[in-house]
């Protein structure tokens, strides 16, 4: 195979929502809905899972690479336009979370090109990979509280692994962060200039082709490491790490109202406008989702991915039946106006109801 035969990262390759193919010894998956920012639906989840299941035992495939078609991003998350006002069905979430674990436990190197927008479900299919590459264009987020939900797809585990209380900050505010922040917070490993992604993929293909044993996952990982190192760019300073001093102090409480109060106090001091913006962001999201997110992050400290996904599944399937989920989708995607949350204030959230989200098994049984 010549370089001219290879598909280019970001290139649309047909009408199918997921393009699955092999190039040399590399299994390639391209999310192919650029007009929808490659938002993931149930069909796409099943297609990815089937490809990974086949490649996991195919000795001619040494590694897998995931990218997104178009120039705007890898994936904006789950497709909230599907299934009317109840897009996140238990069947979709169950298969999506199984895919997240499948990626994390994949027995061969898994490369995720996290270029452009990578949010929600997009993080679920990339940030659990073995080789996670961001660019200067990367914009990540776990934006679930904006639609009355909690961070899922293993996001609670990733947020808890971030330094200090930065994960709480990102989870509660649904805030965006860039490639440098992603590396600092453990969501990514390496930054590569977006203009070098084509050359990087070519280098990976050549490196895999030179392996003595295509099925040797350790050798494949080392070859990929060397190829990536040749194109790695210096990592800029992380904005979030520079803000950690006031973030850690403000998010120390296990009470969302107290966190908001601490942010407003910090806004008058070292937190400045950034702390004020964080307080405003928390007050704009679903109060129930904000309180549930803090509880989720508390419960997923020290657990593994399987346990985190189980707790997320319990909460997400329950929240999907509550008013704020439908209201969040309506306000964010349909009418594009200010959501009317129920309850409307943090102080009115029922703490017992929030705890029950995690303690009651999902209606359709355990996730695993």
CORVENPE-V32575 format. One record per helix or strand of 2 or more residues. SS is the DSSP state (alpha for helix, beta for strand). FROM is the first residue (numbers start at 1). TO is the last residue. If there is no record, write none. Layout:
{{SS;FROM;TO} {SS;FROM;TO}}
//
This chain:
{{alpha;3;5} {beta;18;23} {beta;26;31} {alpha;34;36} {alpha;42;55} {beta;63;68} {beta;73;75} {alpha;90;104} {beta;109;114} {beta;116;119} {alpha;121;124} {beta;131;134} {beta;139;141} {alpha;144;147} {alpha;155;161} {alpha;166;173} {beta;176;178} {alpha;179;185} {beta;190;192} {alpha;194;209} {alpha;217;231} {alpha;239;242} {alpha;244;250} {alpha;256;267} {alpha;272;284} {alpha;287;299} {alpha;305;319} {alpha;323;334} {alpha;346;348} {alpha;351;359}}
//
